[in-house]
């Protein structure tokens, strides 16, 4: 048998439940802590549902904030919500490289990320008046087609410089010296569409002649795609 009492509280900072081996409810500057029986560590709390009135959930709240020990906070957006949101997590861990996808109703599933193998990719390389030649750009993939070669003038070169884009042995394969004028005004873009088939793995280079240039800067942009 036991008794119910009409206690209003306790003057002590702790209150133990379950006898000498029970958990301790503890006040810490107005914050309720659930501690183990010796008040030496936090204790677990089990409930069927947690209703939080606040906007954030701190994981590892007692983190040292050093090394690999940091607090992790999950929180709702501060603005923009127009209705209640429920997110239902997937039933498993998914597979490597998969991403979370929503059905628009809050049901999350693991799906394979879209392939970028066939997407256009752009390589950029800086060229300055004192750059040594040849300037290495990048190596193509076996099925890459170069769809566009651009040279953007950031600072006009002086002197009589020249530039071509290609590979060793065919230095003007993708852009010839007559296709670009490095002395043009800032912001000028020279663009060539090579229209050549895939040539396998190639190490692209820029062949540059300073021609007495003591100033100038440009960017070489090469766009490539690997079609089906």
C-alpha positions as a printed Julia matrix, in Angstrom:
228×3 Matrix{Float64}:
  0.0    0.0     0.0
  1.07   3.59   -0.35
 -0.15   7.1     0.11
 -0.8   10.06   -2.15
  0.21  13.37   -0.63
 -0.47  16.97   -1.54
  3.17  18.1    -1.55
  3.7   21.42   -3.33
  7.38  20.79   -3.86
 10.73  20.38   -2.16
 13.23  22.88   -0.89
 16.07  20.69   -2.09
 17.62  20.88   -5.54
 17.09  17.14   -6.13
 14.22  14.69   -5.75
 14.78  10.94   -5.97
 12.17   8.55   -7.39
 12.24   4.81   -6.71
 14.15   4.57   -3.46
 17.89   4.63   -2.97
 18.57   3.17   -6.45
 16.1    5.39   -8.31
 16.61   8.26  -10.7
 17.06  11.83   -9.52
 15.09  14.83  -10.7
 17.34  17.84  -10.4
 16.94  21.57  -10.76
 19.74  23.33  -12.62
 19.04  27.07  -12.89
 15.42  26.4   -13.78
 16.28  23.5   -16.12
 14.98  20.04  -15.18
 17.64  17.32  -15.32
 17.0   13.59  -15.05
 20.09  12.08  -13.43
 21.23   8.64  -12.36
 20.96   7.59   -8.74
 24.4    8.96   -7.85
 23.81  12.24   -9.71
 26.97  11.55  -11.71
 25.48  11.34  -15.22
 22.29  11.96  -17.13
 19.7    9.17  -17.1
 17.47   7.95  -19.93
 13.88   9.12  -20.32
 11.23   6.96  -21.99
  7.93   8.34  -23.22
  5.43   7.42  -25.9
  5.6   10.86  -27.48
  7.66  13.98  -26.88
  5.89  17.28  -27.43
  8.39  20.13  -27.6
  7.15  23.7   -27.49
 10.56  25.03  -28.49
 11.96  25.33  -32.02
 15.2   23.37  -31.65
 16.47  19.99  -30.47
 20.06  19.79  -29.22
 21.86  16.46  -29.62
 25.02  16.03  -27.54
 24.01  19.09  -25.55
 26.88  18.6   -23.07
 29.52  18.62  -25.82
 33.02  19.79  -25.01
 32.99  21.96  -28.16
 36.46  20.69  -29.04
 37.98  17.94  -31.16
 35.17  15.77  -32.51
 32.81  16.54  -29.61
 30.3   19.19  -30.73
 26.62  19.91  -30.26
 24.26  19.02  -33.14
 21.06  21.09  -33.38
 17.93  20.23  -35.37
 15.47  23.08  -35.72
 12.47  24.21  -37.67
 12.74  27.21  -40.05
 12.33  30.59  -38.4
  9.96  31.75  -41.16
  8.12  30.53  -44.24
  5.94  27.81  -42.71
  2.24  27.98  -43.61
  1.1   24.61  -42.25
  2.17  21.79  -39.95
  4.86  19.5   -41.42
  5.24  15.76  -40.8
  8.32  13.96  -42.16
  8.23  10.15  -42.12
 11.67   8.58  -42.34
 12.47   5.57  -44.56
 12.27   2.07  -43.01
 15.95   1.24  -43.66
 19.45   2.69  -44.13
 19.32   2.87  -47.92
 22.29   2.1   -50.16
 25.61   3.94  -50.57
 25.32   7.26  -52.45
 21.51   7.3   -52.31
 19.71  10.51  -51.33
 16.46  11.29  -49.52
 13.45  12.04  -51.71
 10.02  13.27  -50.65
  6.71  12.42  -52.29
  5.44  15.9   -51.5
  3.39  14.6   -48.58
  6.28  14.17  -46.15
  7.06  10.52  -46.9
 10.83  10.18  -47.33
 12.47   7.38  -49.31
 15.99   6.55  -50.42
 16.58   6.93  -54.17
 19.64   6.82  -56.37
 21.01  10.26  -57.21
 20.68  11.37  -60.8
 23.72  10.58  -62.92
 25.88  13.51  -64.02
 27.89  11.41  -66.45
 26.13  12.94  -69.46
 25.98  16.48  -68.1
 28.02  19.3   -69.58
 31.15  20.02  -67.61
 33.36  23.08  -67.79
 37.07  23.33  -67.01
 38.61  26.73  -66.34
 42.3   27.63  -66.43
 43.86  31.02  -65.81
 46.33  32.54  -68.28
 48.59  35.49  -67.41
 51.12  37.43  -69.47
 54.0   35.59  -67.8
 52.54  32.07  -68.04
 54.99  29.4   -69.21
 54.07  27.49  -72.36
 52.67  24.96  -72.89
 50.04  25.42  -70.19
 48.37  22.16  -69.1
 44.58  22.36  -69.03
 42.97  18.95  -68.25
 42.58  15.44  -69.65
 39.37  14.41  -71.39
 37.45  11.22  -70.68
 37.43   8.53  -73.35
 34.02   9.53  -74.75
 34.19  13.3   -74.21
 33.31  15.67  -77.03
 34.51  19.25  -76.71
 31.43  21.33  -77.43
 32.85  24.79  -76.79
 36.17  26.55  -76.16
 36.13  30.1   -74.81
 38.78  32.64  -73.9
 37.59  35.49  -71.66
 39.74  38.6   -71.45
 39.96  39.84  -67.87
 42.82  42.3   -68.44
 43.94  43.19  -71.99
 47.41  41.97  -72.91
 49.93  44.36  -74.38
 52.59  43.38  -76.91
 51.78  40.83  -79.6
 50.79  37.64  -77.71
 49.22  34.58  -79.29
 47.29  31.59  -77.97
 46.05  28.27  -79.28
 44.29  25.31  -77.67
 44.99  21.71  -78.62
 47.2   18.78  -77.8
 50.87  18.0   -78.19
 51.58  17.68  -81.89
 48.36  19.48  -82.89
 48.5   22.65  -80.84
 45.61  24.39  -82.67
 43.27  21.39  -82.77
 40.48  23.06  -80.78
 41.27  26.8   -81.1
 43.73  28.43  -83.46
 45.83  31.55  -82.96
 43.57  33.5   -85.33
 40.49  32.64  -83.24
 41.52  34.81  -80.28
 43.0   38.27  -79.74
 44.47  38.59  -76.26
 44.81  42.37  -76.67
 41.02  42.81  -76.86
 39.11  44.83  -74.25
 38.19  43.52  -70.82
 35.12  41.29  -70.95
 35.6   40.22  -74.57
 34.8   36.54  -75.12
 36.22  34.51  -78.0
 34.27  31.29  -78.61
 34.89  28.33  -80.89
 32.75  25.22  -81.43
 35.22  22.56  -82.6
 32.58  20.1   -83.87
 35.02  17.19  -83.67
 34.18  13.61  -82.63
 35.39  12.1   -79.37
 39.11  11.41  -79.59
 39.62   9.3   -76.48
 41.72  10.45  -73.57
 43.6   13.62  -74.51
 45.77  15.92  -72.39
 44.75  19.38  -73.51
 47.3   22.18  -73.55
 47.33  25.89  -74.29
 50.27  27.05  -76.38
 51.08  30.66  -75.49
 53.57  33.12  -76.92
 54.04  36.28  -74.85
 55.15  38.47  -77.72
 56.66  40.97  -75.31
 53.54  41.2   -73.14
 54.12  42.67  -69.7
 50.45  42.81  -68.66
 47.31  40.83  -69.26
 45.1   38.09  -67.8
 42.51  35.76  -69.29
 40.53  32.61  -68.55
 40.37  29.56  -70.79
 37.0   27.79  -70.51
 36.54  24.38  -72.13
 33.07  22.79  -72.13
 32.77  19.07  -72.71
 30.03  16.44  -72.75
 30.01  12.66  -72.8
 26.88  11.64  -74.76
 25.14   8.26  -74.64
